[in-house]
Amino acid sequence: MQEQVSKKGIWKVIGASSLGTLIEWYDFFIFGSLSIVISTKFFPSDNPTAAFLSTLATFAAGFVVRPFGALFFGRLGDLIGRKYTFMVTLMLMGGATFLIGCIPSYDSIGFLAPFLVLILRLLQGLALGGEYGGAATYVAEHAPKGERGYWTSWIQTTATFGLFISLVVILLTKFFLTDAQFDNWGWRVPFLLSILMVYVSYLIRKNMDESPEFKKAKAEGKTSTNPLKESFGNKYNLKFVLLALFGAAMGQGVVWYTGQFYSMSYMKTVMFLDSDQADMILGIALLFGTPFFVVFGKLSDKVGRKWVMLTGMLLAVLTYRPIYQAMYDIADTSKKQELVEKNTTITAPSEGDDQHETITTTKYYFDGTYTKTEQQKKIVPNNEVQTEDAHLSSKFSVFLHGSNYVKLIALIFIQIIYITLVYGPIAAFLVEIFPVKIRYTSMSLPYHIGNGIFGGLLPAVSTYLATNAKTSADPTFYLEGLWYPIIISAVCFVIGALYINKNMVAKDLD
């Protein structure tokens, strides 16, 4: 029998596990949240689109390597224990994140900059590959029987909260710095702060005990001597691994990254929403949506994991295109009534630069929307001829107001609800279908392939699809990137509906 843990004791377990996992997610997502800025710092600036795609590819590389982290640290966790393994992952993640904030720019060290960023991003991926499985397993093995969905759902909130905290830190950093300061060095602050967060989490985690189920298995001599072989060499267990991947984790991964990352990229690069406003809108939606991880985790304890997760996937398949069409229409100024008499054009010297000037044109619309176009150009003396290359850069931003602002929050919130449906119960689902002796290894691999490969590739693949459609003059190019998550979710829904049943539980492999 599982050792009983008091409610006070399990809250301590949740707190210590969640804090560390939240920090690791913060570390991992700060790169994605700052991807537009990073593309200008670590990659050649002569082709902004290529630089942004290269940044997304580097971001994706951290996801692609996660399954390897799952195998390495999962094996370690099943051999020596959950606690010590995710102590190592915490330190590895924190160190890599801090060092990203220390790397000189492309202008300073050339191609060594993107190379170093890629290496550190890969280390982040390896660390996260080991962290999540350890934290979810650790909490589940402390949870009372019949309540795993509820208690593990608290771990599920850490990923979204990690993204939320990363957005808050970025917004606060921008608030206290000028635009020029943030662009010059302030973007490094969120990376450097990571080292302090990791240190606090380390102090908390080092006093934690090993999970009761693993201690019991170890005391009885029932731990695995070869977790990889027993997880993937045994046909019965391998079937569960494949079902977990293609019937649950694959769809969960693309739904998760569509709602939280593709939506953010879409707002900034397709709708041209002001970056700070996009971050704030996503942050508000995340704040209101996060409690539903616990709601649906607890619901899965009562009605089963399967249909709670599959409902989220089906809703995503059916509604993504209408949702993103509505998002696009909110910011589409070609369909809005312009208030020409309110428009302004202001010319002023560029901040901290007496060689250039910025021309800001602001246009206002009847529904409260306004746009800003900022053009920077060289200051040309009166006796010289103005040339075309005097115009250095141009930035266009849309600002929403009133009901449009609220409507966009609601559209993002709906996507967060889909995420909570698929993600809230999945930790309990994965933990319960694998035995204690190989649980860390077996659950980590399908989760991180589903999220790291299928989910992690989503921003790059969807951006590529949309860019190609735009080049081909497709009038709905802005929706074409959605085919990737829609198709993956649909396939996963069919497999899950046909082959997963709520009675799938771990059996002794011996």
C-alpha positions as CSV (number, residue, x, y, z in Angstrom):
1,M,0.0,0.0,0.0
2,Q,1.1,3.5,-0.7
3,E,2.3,5.4,2.3
4,Q,-0.3,7.9,3.3
5,V,0.6,11.6,3.1
6,S,-1.3,14.2,5.1
7,K,-2.9,17.1,3.3
8,K,-0.4,19.5,4.8
9,G,2.4,17.2,3.7
10,I,1.2,16.9,0.1
11,W,0.8,20.7,-0.1
12,K,4.5,21.0,0.9
13,V,5.3,18.5,-1.9
14,I,3.2,20.4,-4.4
15,G,4.8,23.7,-3.4
16,A,8.4,22.5,-3.6
17,S,7.9,20.6,-6.8
18,S,5.8,23.3,-8.5
19,L,8.2,26.2,-7.7
20,G,11.1,24.4,-9.2
21,T,9.1,23.3,-12.3
22,L,7.7,26.8,-12.7
23,I,11.2,28.3,-12.7
24,E,12.3,25.8,-15.3
25,W,9.4,26.7,-17.5
26,Y,10.1,30.4,-17.0
27,D,13.7,29.7,-18.1
28,F,12.6,27.8,-21.1
29,F,9.9,30.2,-22.3
30,I,11.8,33.5,-21.8
31,F,13.6,32.6,-25.0
32,G,10.3,32.3,-26.9
33,S,8.8,35.4,-25.3
34,L,11.8,37.5,-26.5
35,S,12.2,35.7,-29.8
36,I,11.6,38.9,-31.9
37,V,14.3,40.8,-29.9
38,I,16.7,37.9,-29.9
39,S,16.4,37.6,-33.7
40,T,18.0,41.0,-33.9
41,K,20.8,40.3,-31.4
42,F,22.2,36.9,-32.3
43,F,21.5,36.6,-36.0
44,P,22.5,38.7,-39.1
45,S,20.3,41.8,-39.4
46,D,20.3,42.1,-43.2
47,N,17.2,39.8,-43.6
48,P,14.8,40.2,-40.6
49,T,12.4,37.4,-41.8
50,A,15.3,34.9,-42.1
51,A,16.6,36.0,-38.7
52,F,13.2,35.5,-37.1
53,L,12.8,32.1,-38.7
54,S,16.3,31.2,-37.5
55,T,15.3,32.3,-33.9
56,L,12.2,30.1,-34.1
57,A,14.3,27.2,-35.3
58,T,16.7,27.7,-32.4
59,F,13.7,27.9,-30.1
60,A,12.4,24.6,-31.6
61,A,15.8,22.9,-31.2
62,G,15.3,23.1,-27.4
63,F,12.1,21.2,-27.9
64,V,13.4,18.6,-30.3
65,V,16.1,17.6,-27.8
66,R,13.7,17.1,-25.0
67,P,13.0,13.4,-25.7
68,F,16.8,12.7,-25.3
69,G,16.6,14.5,-21.9
70,A,13.6,12.4,-21.0
71,L,15.5,9.2,-21.8
72,F,18.7,10.2,-20.0
73,F,17.1,11.7,-16.9
74,G,14.2,9.3,-16.9
75,R,16.6,6.4,-16.7
76,L,18.5,8.2,-13.9
77,G,15.2,8.9,-12.0
78,D,14.2,5.2,-12.1
79,L,17.6,4.1,-11.0
80,I,18.5,6.5,-8.2
81,G,15.3,8.3,-7.4
82,R,13.1,11.2,-8.4
83,K,14.4,13.9,-6.0
84,Y,18.1,13.9,-6.9
85,T,17.4,13.7,-10.6
86,F,15.3,16.8,-10.8
87,M,17.8,18.7,-8.6
88,V,20.3,18.2,-11.4
89,T,17.8,19.3,-14.1
90,L,17.0,22.5,-12.1
91,M,20.7,23.5,-11.9
92,L,21.4,22.7,-15.6
93,M,18.4,24.7,-16.8
94,G,19.2,27.7,-14.6
95,G,22.9,27.8,-15.6
96,A,22.1,27.6,-19.3
97,T,19.5,30.4,-19.1
98,F,21.8,32.7,-17.2
99,L,24.6,32.1,-19.7
100,I,22.2,33.0,-22.7
101,G,21.9,36.4,-21.0
102,C,25.7,36.8,-21.0
103,I,26.4,36.0,-24.7
104,P,27.8,38.9,-26.8
105,S,25.7,39.9,-29.8
106,Y,26.2,38.8,-33.4
107,D,27.8,42.2,-34.1
108,S,30.5,41.5,-31.5
109,I,31.4,37.9,-32.1
110,G,29.8,37.0,-35.4
111,F,28.5,33.5,-36.0
112,L,29.8,32.3,-32.7
113,A,26.8,34.1,-31.1
114,P,24.0,31.9,-32.7
115,F,26.2,28.8,-32.2
116,L,26.5,29.4,-28.4
117,V,22.8,30.2,-28.2
118,L,22.0,27.0,-29.9
119,I,24.2,24.9,-27.5
120,L,22.7,26.5,-24.5
121,R,19.2,26.1,-25.9
122,L,19.9,22.4,-26.4
123,L,21.0,22.1,-22.7
124,Q,17.8,23.8,-21.7
125,G,15.9,21.2,-23.7
126,L,17.8,18.3,-22.1
127,A,17.1,19.7,-18.6
128,L,13.3,20.2,-19.2
129,G,13.2,16.7,-20.7
130,G,14.1,15.4,-17.3
131,E,12.3,17.9,-15.1
132,Y,8.7,17.5,-15.9
133,G,8.5,13.7,-15.7
134,G,10.3,13.8,-12.3
135,A,8.0,16.5,-10.9
136,A,4.8,14.8,-12.1
137,T,5.9,11.4,-11.0
138,Y,7.0,12.7,-7.6
139,V,3.7,14.5,-6.9
140,A,1.6,11.5,-8.2
141,E,3.4,9.1,-5.9
142,H,2.5,11.3,-2.9
143,A,-1.2,11.7,-4.0
144,P,-4.0,9.8,-2.3
145,K,-5.6,7.1,-4.4
146,G,-8.4,8.5,-6.6
147,E,-7.1,12.0,-6.4
148,R,-4.1,11.9,-8.8
149,G,-5.8,14.1,-11.4
150,Y,-6.5,16.8,-8.9
151,W,-3.0,16.9,-7.2
152,T,-1.0,16.5,-10.4
153,S,-3.0,19.3,-12.1
154,W,-1.2,21.7,-9.8
155,I,2.0,20.7,-11.5
156,Q,0.3,21.3,-14.8
157,T,-0.3,25.0,-13.9
158,T,3.4,25.6,-13.7
159,A,4.0,25.6,-17.5
160,T,1.4,28.3,-18.0
161,F,2.4,30.2,-14.9
162,G,6.0,30.0,-16.1
163,L,5.0,31.7,-19.4
164,F,2.9,34.2,-17.4
165,I,5.8,35.1,-15.1
166,S,8.1,35.5,-18.1
167,L,5.7,38.0,-19.7
168,V,5.4,39.9,-16.4
169,V,9.2,40.1,-16.0
170,I,9.5,41.4,-19.6
171,L,6.8,44.0,-19.1
172,L,8.2,45.2,-15.8
173,T,11.7,45.4,-17.3
174,K,10.3,47.4,-20.2
175,F,8.4,49.7,-17.8
176,F,11.5,50.7,-15.9
177,L,13.7,51.1,-18.9
178,T,13.5,53.3,-22.1
179,D,12.9,51.5,-25.4
180,A,16.6,52.1,-26.3
181,Q,17.9,50.7,-23.0
182,F,15.7,47.6,-23.3
183,D,16.8,47.0,-26.9
184,N,20.5,47.6,-26.0
185,W,20.9,45.6,-22.8
186,G,17.6,45.4,-20.9
187,W,16.4,42.2,-22.7
188,R,19.2,40.4,-20.9
189,V,17.7,41.1,-17.5
190,P,15.0,38.3,-17.6
191,F,17.7,35.7,-18.4
192,L,20.1,36.9,-15.7
193,L,17.3,36.9,-13.0
194,S,16.9,33.2,-13.5
195,I,20.0,32.4,-11.4
196,L,18.4,33.9,-8.3
197,M,15.2,32.0,-8.8
198,V,17.0,28.7,-9.3
199,Y,19.1,29.3,-6.1
200,V,15.9,29.8,-4.0
201,S,14.3,26.6,-5.5
202,Y,17.5,24.6,-4.9
203,L,17.4,25.6,-1.2
204,I,13.8,24.4,-1.0
205,R,14.2,21.2,-3.0
206,K,17.3,19.9,-1.2
207,N,15.2,19.3,2.0
208,M,12.6,17.2,0.2
209,D,12.2,13.5,0.9
210,E,12.1,10.8,-1.8
211,S,8.6,9.7,-3.0
212,P,7.0,7.0,-0.8
213,E,6.2,4.7,-3.7
214,F,9.8,4.8,-5.0
215,K,11.2,4.3,-1.4
216,K,9.0,1.3,-1.0
217,A,10.0,-0.2,-4.3
218,K,13.7,0.4,-3.4
219,A,13.3,-1.1,0.0
220,E,11.7,-4.2,-1.5
221,G,14.4,-4.5,-4.2
222,K,11.9,-3.9,-6.9
223,T,13.5,-1.0,-8.7
224,S,14.6,-1.5,-12.3
225,T,18.2,-2.3,-13.3
226,N,17.6,-1.4,-16.9
227,P,14.7,1.1,-17.2
228,L,15.2,1.7,-21.0
229,K,15.0,-2.0,-21.9
230,E,12.1,-2.6,-19.6
231,S,10.2,0.5,-20.9
232,F,10.7,0.0,-24.6
233,G,11.9,-3.6,-25.1
234,N,8.8,-5.0,-23.5
235,K,6.0,-5.2,-26.1
236,Y,3.2,-4.7,-23.6
237,N,4.7,-1.6,-22.1
238,L,5.8,-0.3,-25.6
239,K,2.2,-0.4,-26.7
240,F,1.2,1.9,-23.8
241,V,4.1,4.2,-24.7
242,L,2.9,4.5,-28.3
243,L,-0.8,4.9,-27.3
244,A,0.2,7.6,-24.8
245,L,2.1,9.5,-27.6
246,F,-0.2,9.2,-30.6
247,G,-3.5,9.1,-28.6
248,A,-2.9,11.8,-26.1
249,A,0.5,13.7,-25.9
250,M,0.8,14.5,-29.6
251,G,-2.6,16.3,-29.7
252,Q,-2.0,17.9,-26.3
253,G,1.3,19.3,-27.5
254,V,0.0,21.1,-30.5
255,V,-3.1,22.5,-28.7
256,W,-0.8,23.8,-25.9
257,Y,1.6,25.5,-28.2
258,T,-1.1,26.9,-30.5
259,G,-2.9,28.6,-27.6
260,Q,0.1,30.0,-25.9
261,F,2.9,30.5,-28.5
262,Y,1.3,30.6,-31.9
263,S,-1.3,33.0,-30.6
264,M,1.4,35.4,-29.3
265,S,3.4,35.2,-32.6
266,Y,0.2,35.7,-34.6
267,M,-0.8,38.8,-32.7
268,K,2.7,40.3,-33.1
269,T,3.7,39.3,-36.7
270,V,0.3,38.8,-38.5
271,M,-2.0,41.2,-36.7
272,F,0.9,43.6,-36.1
273,L,-0.4,44.3,-32.6
274,D,1.8,46.4,-30.3
275,S,4.2,43.9,-28.6
276,D,3.5,45.1,-25.1
277,Q,-0.3,45.0,-25.7
278,A,0.0,41.5,-27.1
279,D,1.9,40.3,-24.1
280,M,-0.6,42.0,-21.7
281,I,-3.6,40.4,-23.5
282,L,-2.0,36.9,-23.4
283,G,-1.0,37.5,-19.8
284,I,-4.6,38.4,-18.8
285,A,-6.0,35.3,-20.6
286,L,-3.5,33.1,-18.9
287,L,-4.3,34.5,-15.5
288,F,-8.0,33.8,-15.9
289,G,-7.5,30.4,-17.6
290,T,-4.9,28.8,-15.3
291,P,-7.3,27.7,-12.5
292,F,-9.1,25.5,-15.0
293,F,-6.1,23.1,-15.1
294,V,-7.2,22.2,-11.6
295,V,-10.9,22.1,-12.5
296,F,-10.4,19.7,-15.3
297,G,-7.8,17.7,-13.4
298,K,-10.3,17.1,-10.6
299,L,-13.0,16.4,-13.2
300,S,-10.9,13.6,-14.7
301,D,-10.8,11.9,-11.3
302,K,-14.6,11.6,-11.5
303,V,-15.2,10.9,-15.2
304,G,-11.9,9.5,-16.5
305,R,-9.0,11.2,-18.2
306,K,-9.7,10.2,-21.8
307,W,-12.8,12.2,-22.8
308,V,-11.7,15.3,-20.9
309,M,-8.5,15.4,-23.0
310,L,-10.1,14.4,-26.3
311,T,-12.8,17.1,-25.9
312,G,-10.1,19.8,-25.9
313,M,-8.6,18.4,-29.1
314,L,-12.0,18.1,-30.9
315,L,-12.9,21.7,-30.0
316,A,-9.6,22.9,-31.3
317,V,-10.1,21.1,-34.6
318,L,-13.5,22.5,-35.1
319,T,-12.9,26.1,-34.0
320,Y,-9.3,27.2,-34.6
321,R,-9.9,28.7,-38.0
322,P,-13.0,30.7,-37.0
323,I,-11.2,31.9,-33.8
324,Y,-8.1,33.1,-35.7
325,Q,-10.3,34.7,-38.5
326,A,-12.0,36.7,-35.7
327,M,-8.7,37.7,-34.2
328,Y,-7.4,38.9,-37.6
329,D,-10.6,40.9,-38.3
330,I,-10.3,42.7,-34.9
331,A,-7.0,44.3,-36.1
332,D,-7.7,44.6,-39.8
333,T,-7.8,48.4,-40.3
334,S,-8.9,48.0,-44.0
335,K,-12.4,47.2,-42.7
336,K,-12.5,50.1,-40.2
337,Q,-13.7,53.7,-40.6
338,E,-10.8,56.1,-40.4
339,L,-11.1,59.4,-38.5
340,V,-8.9,61.4,-40.9
341,E,-9.2,64.7,-39.0
342,K,-7.6,63.2,-35.9
343,N,-4.5,61.7,-37.7
344,T,-1.1,63.2,-36.7
345,T,2.4,63.1,-38.0
346,I,5.3,64.1,-35.7
347,T,9.0,64.3,-36.6
348,A,11.5,64.2,-33.8
349,P,15.2,63.3,-33.3
350,S,15.7,59.6,-32.6
351,E,16.3,58.8,-28.9
352,G,20.0,59.0,-28.1
353,D,20.9,59.5,-31.7
354,D,21.5,62.9,-33.3
355,Q,22.2,61.5,-36.7
356,H,18.7,60.2,-37.3
357,E,15.1,61.3,-36.9
358,T,11.9,59.4,-36.3
359,I,8.7,60.2,-38.2
360,T,5.7,58.9,-36.3
361,T,2.3,58.8,-38.1
362,T,-0.7,58.0,-36.0
363,K,-4.1,57.1,-37.6
364,Y,-7.3,56.8,-35.6
365,Y,-10.4,54.7,-36.3
366,F,-14.1,55.0,-35.2
367,D,-14.0,51.8,-33.0
368,G,-11.1,53.2,-30.9
369,T,-8.3,51.4,-32.7
370,Y,-5.3,53.4,-33.7
371,T,-2.1,52.6,-35.6
372,K,1.4,54.0,-35.4
373,T,4.0,53.9,-38.2
374,E,7.5,54.9,-37.1
375,Q,10.0,55.6,-39.9
376,Q,13.6,56.2,-39.0
377,K,15.7,58.1,-41.5
378,K,19.0,59.9,-41.7
379,I,19.0,63.6,-41.0
380,V,20.0,65.2,-44.4
381,P,21.4,68.7,-44.4
382,N,19.5,71.3,-46.5
383,N,22.3,71.5,-49.1
384,E,22.4,67.7,-49.7
385,V,20.1,65.6,-51.9
386,Q,17.8,63.1,-50.1
387,T,18.4,59.6,-51.3
388,E,16.2,56.5,-51.0
389,D,18.6,54.8,-48.6
390,A,18.1,57.6,-46.1
391,H,15.1,55.7,-44.9
392,L,16.6,53.1,-42.5
393,S,13.6,51.3,-41.0
394,S,9.9,51.3,-40.6
395,K,7.7,49.8,-37.8
396,F,3.9,49.5,-38.0
397,S,1.9,48.7,-34.8
398,V,-1.8,48.4,-34.1
399,F,-3.3,49.4,-30.7
400,L,-6.7,48.1,-29.7
401,H,-9.1,49.8,-27.3
402,G,-12.4,49.1,-25.6
403,S,-14.6,46.2,-26.7
404,N,-12.0,45.0,-29.3
405,Y,-9.4,44.6,-26.5
406,V,-11.8,42.6,-24.4
407,K,-12.9,40.5,-27.4
408,L,-9.3,39.5,-28.2
409,I,-8.7,38.5,-24.6
410,A,-11.8,36.3,-24.8
411,L,-10.6,34.7,-28.0
412,I,-7.2,33.9,-26.4
413,F,-9.0,32.7,-23.2
414,I,-11.0,30.2,-25.2
415,Q,-7.8,28.7,-26.5
416,I,-6.4,28.6,-22.9
417,I,-9.5,26.6,-21.9
418,Y,-8.7,24.0,-24.7
419,I,-5.2,23.8,-23.2
420,T,-6.5,23.1,-19.7
421,L,-8.8,20.4,-21.0
422,V,-6.0,18.5,-22.7
423,Y,-3.2,19.3,-20.3
424,G,-4.9,19.3,-16.9
425,P,-5.4,15.5,-16.7
426,I,-2.4,14.3,-18.8
427,A,0.1,13.9,-16.0
428,A,-2.2,11.6,-14.0
429,F,-3.0,9.7,-17.2
430,L,0.6,9.1,-18.0
431,V,1.6,8.2,-14.4
432,E,-1.2,5.7,-14.0
433,I,-0.5,3.6,-17.1
434,F,3.1,2.8,-16.2
435,P,4.5,0.8,-13.2
436,V,6.6,2.5,-10.5
437,K,9.9,0.8,-11.4
438,I,9.9,2.4,-14.9
439,R,7.4,5.2,-14.5
440,Y,9.8,8.1,-14.8
441,T,11.3,6.8,-18.1
442,S,8.1,5.5,-19.7
443,M,6.0,8.6,-19.1
444,S,8.7,11.1,-20.0
445,L,9.4,9.9,-23.5
446,P,5.9,10.1,-25.0
447,Y,5.2,13.4,-23.2
448,H,8.3,15.1,-24.5
449,I,8.0,13.7,-28.0
450,G,4.4,15.0,-28.1
451,N,5.3,18.4,-26.7
452,G,8.9,18.7,-27.7
453,I,8.7,17.4,-31.3
454,F,5.0,17.9,-32.4
455,G,4.4,20.9,-30.2
456,G,7.8,22.5,-30.2
457,L,8.0,22.5,-34.0
458,L,4.6,24.3,-34.3
459,P,5.8,27.9,-34.3
460,A,8.4,27.3,-37.0
461,V,6.2,25.0,-39.2
462,S,3.1,27.2,-38.9
463,T,5.1,30.4,-39.6
464,Y,6.6,28.6,-42.6
465,L,3.2,27.6,-43.9
466,A,1.8,31.0,-43.5
467,T,4.8,32.7,-45.1
468,N,4.5,30.3,-48.2
469,A,0.8,31.0,-48.5
470,K,1.5,34.8,-48.4
471,T,4.1,34.4,-51.1
472,S,1.6,32.5,-53.2
473,A,-0.9,35.4,-52.8
474,D,-3.4,33.3,-50.8
475,P,-6.0,35.7,-49.5
476,T,-6.4,33.7,-46.3
477,F,-2.6,33.2,-45.8
478,Y,-3.0,34.2,-42.2
479,L,-5.0,31.0,-41.4
480,E,-2.8,28.5,-43.3
481,G,-0.4,28.0,-40.4
482,L,-3.3,26.4,-38.5
483,W,-3.4,23.3,-40.7
484,Y,-0.5,21.8,-38.7
485,P,-2.2,21.8,-35.3
486,I,-5.6,21.0,-36.8
487,I,-4.4,17.9,-38.6
488,I,-2.2,16.6,-35.7
489,S,-5.1,17.1,-33.2
490,A,-7.6,15.3,-35.5
491,V,-5.3,12.3,-35.9
492,C,-4.7,12.2,-32.2
493,F,-8.4,12.4,-31.4
494,V,-9.2,9.5,-33.7
495,I,-6.5,7.2,-32.2
496,G,-7.3,8.2,-28.7
497,A,-11.1,7.7,-29.2
498,L,-10.6,4.2,-30.7
499,Y,-7.7,2.7,-28.7
500,I,-7.5,4.4,-25.3
501,N,-9.9,3.2,-22.6
502,K,-10.2,4.5,-19.0
503,N,-9.3,1.2,-17.6
504,M,-5.7,1.4,-18.9
505,V,-3.7,1.1,-15.7
506,A,-0.2,-0.1,-14.9
507,K,0.5,-3.9,-14.5
508,D,3.5,-5.5,-13.0
509,L,5.9,-6.3,-15.9
510,D,7.6,-9.2,-14.1
